[in-house]
Amino acid sequence: MRKGRKMDNLFLYLLKVSTGTMLLYLCYFLFFSKDTFYLRNRIFLIGLLLLSIIIPLLNVFNIFASDSSIENTNSINSIILSRTSLEATVSEKITSFDLNSILIWLYFSITGLCLLRVLTSLTRTFIIIRKGTIQDTKFPMVVLSEMEHPPFSFFPYVVIPKKTFESGEYLEILEHEKAHIRQGHTFDLLFSELLIVFLWFNPFMWLIKRSIILNHEYLADNFSLKSSCSVKEYQYKLLNIPTRLMNVPLAHNFSSLIKNRIVMINKKPTRNYAALKSIIILPAVAILFVMFSFKPEANQTNTDNQKPLFSKTSESEILVFLAKNTGYPQEAKSSSDTGKVFVVVKMNKGGVIKECKVFTDKKAVNVPLLPEIVIVGYKPTGGTNVANSEKVTANEHPTLKTECLRVANKLSEVKIPEWQDKNMEFAIAYKFTLK
């Protein structure tokens, strides 16, 4: 149960990160992608990834919320005096191999393949570098390669094909690739690749990676043109690089995205006042904070702002049924196991139990919560020391969970009008104590 809850939280977090990247990337694409403020655009692209990762992790508004551990003032004490002997109970578990299991298996399988792709690409890149000859040991190091591929850079190496080097037309190319290394572009590229491993299902991640690479080329072109004798000659060298050469993965290739680069080389510099558009990011980030950083309190049936799931009569019938059918397991009494248990019940139309999940942490319950039921038992003579038993159980309460699940799965025997015509989800709160 706990493992399934963790997986649900993981997928919810990944969904929030994907939503954040979508919103912020749309801001970039619509307002900033055509500007010549390349350094600002680089900061924005990396920043949007970091913000999308960090904001869903924050709960900044919870410091103003009431403590979720406060007990429901309307809870009732349905006390059961446990029998001295209790028959063994059998847990009615829900079949685990369902749609969720298939989705989990599919996600991690594709994630593994994406990670393998990245490792394979890194290996191929290092093989090219290792087979080359080091021409210059100063930073950045220049490597001459016998293989046929476009010039590329991968921190801290600039790799140039030997044919290009011997032709003597490599100075602008060398400056371009050195600009990539000095500005640390490889780290941006690897960061985006790592995120794609986990967010492969998000098409915006692939668009962000392309935009990051394209903006890197703009930055390197802009740096190279400052030392180039002619803008036209530089563009001709871009066009003269053969297009059918082997592309080097996870590296900045000199021949990549040529059409876009030539357009930006000939574009007039964006006017300074256009930098004021940067404030657009503020409302976008504020929206993400409001959407993702607020964690609502667990809902309860008896609140002023929420319509109760059950009438007083139906709620009473449910609680009486639970009270009459829940016992204090002998094994739990012998080990002095006490504490709280919460059971989340998913019920389909007609009162058919779909799923029951059990938790020991109230914070894990985010559905309407019924009033608390207190189960009181008497410690058997010669029982184990309470202090020692608490260390043994470590708040796991295995036998208490089994008992609560057993009774929860029998709730369809209660005939009330509320769950005859709609699906619903609610939680049962138990408190086990010994005297």
C-alpha positions, 0 to 999 in steps of 0.5 A, a space after each residue: 500500500 505504501 509503495 503504491 502511494 509513493 508511486 502515485 505521488 511520483 507520477 503526480 510530481 512528474 505531471 506537475 513538472 511537465 505542466 510547469 515546463 509547458 507553461 514557461 516554455 510557451 512564454 519563451 516561445 511566444 515572447 523571447 525566442 526571436 530576440 537577440 538577447 541570447 544570454 538572457 534566453 539561455 538563463 530563461 531556458 535553464 531557469 524554466 527547467 529549474 523552476 518547474 522542478 523546484 516549485 512543485 516541491 514547495 508547500 509555502 502556503 502550508 505554514 499558514 494552514 491549520 495543523 492537519 494533526 488536530 483531531 476532528 472535534 465532531 469525532 465519536 468514541 465507539 468503544 469496543 471491548 475486545 474479546 479474549 480470543 479472536 479468530 485468525 483474520 484473512 486480509 482481502 487484498 485487491 488484485 495488484 496487477 491492474 492498469 496502474 501496474 501496467 503504467 508503472 511498468 511501461 514508464 520505468 521500461 521506457 525510462 530505462 531505454 532512454 537512460 541507455 540511449 544517453 549512456 550509449 551516446 556518451 560512449 560513442 562521443 568519447 570513443 571518437 575523442 579517444 581515437 583522435 590525436 590531441 593537437 593542443 593540450 591547452 584549455 580547450 583541448 583540440 583533437 584531430 579526428 580521422 573519422 568523417 563527422 562535422 566539427 564538434 565540441 564536448 567539454 573540454 574538447 574541440 574535435 575537428 576532422 583532419 581534412 578540415 584542419 589540413 585545408 586551413 579553413 578551420 579558424 572560425 570553426 575553432 573559435 565557434 567551438 571554443 565559445 561553446 566550451 568557455 561558456 559551459 554549454 555542454 552542462 546545459 545539454 547534459 542537464 536537458 538530456 537527463 530530464 528527458 530520461 525521466 520526462 520522455 512523455 512530455 513533448 515540450 522537453 524535446 522542444 526545450 532541448 532543441 531551443 537550448 541547442 539552438 540558442 547555444 549556436 546563436 551565442 557561439 556564432 555571435 562570439 565567432 563573428 566578432 573575430 571573423 573577417 567577413 560575415 558572408 564568409 562565415 555563412 559560406 563556411 556554414 553552408 559548405 559543411 557536408 550535410 550527410 556526415 555522421 552526427 555526433 550525439 550529445 555534442 555541439 555540432 558546427 553544422 547543426 541548425 544552419 538555416 535558423 542560425 543564418 536567419 539570426 546572423 542576418 537579423 537586426 539586434 533586438 532593441 533594448 526596450 524589448 528587454 522589458 518583456 522579461 517581466 512576463 515571467 513573473 505572472 507565469 511563475 506566480 501561477 505555478 506557485 498558486 497551482 502547485 505549492 499549495 497543499 490543501 488540508 484533508 477533507 472531512 465530511 463535517 465541514 462548513 464549506 463542503 456538503 457531507 457525503 452522508 446523511 446523519 442516519 447513513 453515517 450512523 449506520 456506517 459507524 455502528 457497522 464498523 464498531 460492531 465488526 471491528 475487533 482488537 486482534 489478539 496478536 496486537 494486544 500481545 505486542 501492545 500495539 496501539 495507534 491510529 489507522 486510516 482506511 481509504 475506501 473507493 466504492 463504485 455505484 451500487 455499493 460495490 467495493 473497488 479498492 481499499 487502501 490503508 495508511 498510518 499517516 493522516 497526511 496521506 488521506 486527502 478524501 472526506 474523513 468519517 468521524 473517528 472510531 476508538 477501539 479499546 482492548 485490555 492488555 493480556 496478563 504477562 503482555 510485552 512491555 509497551 515501550 519495547 513493543 513500540 520499537 518493534 512495530 515502528 508504527 507499522 501496525 500490521 495486524 491492526 491494518 489487516 483487521 481494518 481492511 477486513 472490515 472495510 471490505 465488508 462495507 457493501 453489506 450496509 444498505 444506505 441510499 448514498 452509494 446506490 447511485 454514484 461512485 464515491 471515495 471516503 476514509 475511515 479513521 480508527 484509534 486503537 488503545 489498550 487499558 
